[in-house]
Amino acid sequence: MALIVQKYGGTSVGSIERINAVADRIIEYKEQGNDLVVAVSAMSGETNRLIALAEAIKPNPKGRELDVLLSTGEQVTIALLSMALETRGYPARSYTGGQVRILTDSMHNKARILNIDEDKIKSDLAKGRVVVVAGFQGVDEDGNITTLGRGGSDTTAVALAAALKADECQIYTDVDGVYTTDPRIVSKARRLEAVTYEEMLEMSSLGAKVLQIRSVEFAQKYNVPLRVLSSFQEGEGTLITSEDNIMEQVQISGITANRDEAKVTLLGVPDKPGVAVAILGPVADAGIEVDMIIQNVGADGTTDFTFTVHRNDYNQTMEILNQVKKDLNARAVEGDDKIVKVSVVGIGMRSHAGIASKMFSALSEEGINIQMISTSEIKISVVVEEKYLELSVRSLHSAFGLDEEENTVNT
């Protein structure tokens, strides 16, 4: 007998028909002798509806009251799913985050899980019940309702699996696994049977939207096997696990592309100690995250300082740099919000030489100019013009042999 934690997202429970289908799937697992704990999201569109209601009353409502409102979406789902199971003759018990006591910090709208009291869940499992828990929410030390931010139900499921020492955490969504790249860009993209936590973290941070990054971090920290599955079709999905459990370490597991990038450059900055913090300090103070950084040294004792930010922060960053320019007596400020970041990711980079040269060669053959380069142990990222996004991804996908007919599936 295995203990499985499952998570169903908003599209998976978006209607009574879909909720009934989820109940049938849960019963299939129960019939195989498994214990089931299920975390669910609000029905598709419900969270956006609740936010719109709040903003109709007051733009930018207080975080505490917004959390009280948003948490009701999942409460509807857990009750309906439990009813669907009971109707089929399978005992079930629903819990809000507060009832299970998913303890979080007090950061409303983006709380972090601190602890889970698993006693109630274990008691119900011992009685043969399916336990249905509201995702995306918890309570702080003072009993205030908190929410975990967009995609927080993934984190709820992984945290439950870690607390219960579950055999597997299954994330049901509207895709049937993790692909070598976006199938909408490359029709020959293939589903991966397995990827490592590290690879999934890199892919998520670089543009892949399959899982919330925090849920993968949680899974890696507590070594929880994660499986991404489709609610709408049968299949094995993609297992996300430790490197030790991956039999074949291919060079590259995936190609990602992120459109949410903008590049800014401060030209003619004095080349002396403290300049970097003088530039990036005001940016950080404004709550703007910086990604890639390049500093070039000029022959005249000045330097050009270039970095990337999220495209939504572009205009504010340019305003900040125009002030910094005056403070540092720099020559000019330049910006470009029509760039993209394209990355190759794979743990095989650790043991395979020549990945960078193959990547740069493939882009060069297509006449694509590389503006910035960033590397880590298992990824290489480049910044190129936005118009080259799809061409870059396709050429790299082919260059690294990731097209479906050219490569055996990673197992």
Secondary structure as UniProt FT lines:
FT   STRAND          3..8
FT   TURN            10..13
FT   HELIX           16..31
FT   TURN            32..33
FT   STRAND          35..40
FT   TURN            44..45
FT   HELIX           46..57
FT   HELIX           63..87
FT   TURN            88..89
FT   STRAND          92..95
FT   HELIX           97..100
FT   STRAND          102..104
FT   TURN            108..109
FT   STRAND          113..116
FT   HELIX           119..126
FT   TURN            127..128
FT   STRAND          130..134
FT   STRAND          137..139
FT   TURN            141..142
FT   STRAND          145..147
FT   TURN            150..151
FT   HELIX           152..164
FT   STRAND          168..173
FT   TURN            183..185
FT   TURN            187..188
FT   STRAND          194..196
FT   HELIX           197..205
FT   TURN            206..207
FT   HELIX           213..222
FT   STRAND          226..230
FT   STRAND          238..241
FT   HELIX           243..245
FT   STRAND          254..270
FT   TURN            273..274
FT   HELIX           275..285
FT   TURN            286..287
FT   STRAND          290..297
FT   TURN            299..300
FT   STRAND          302..310
FT   HELIX           311..313
FT   HELIX           314..328
FT   STRAND          332..345
FT   HELIX           347..350
FT   HELIX           355..365
FT   TURN            366..367
FT   STRAND          372..376
FT   TURN            377..378
FT   STRAND          379..385
FT   HELIX           386..388
FT   HELIX           389..399
FT   TURN            400..401
FT   HELIX           404..406
//
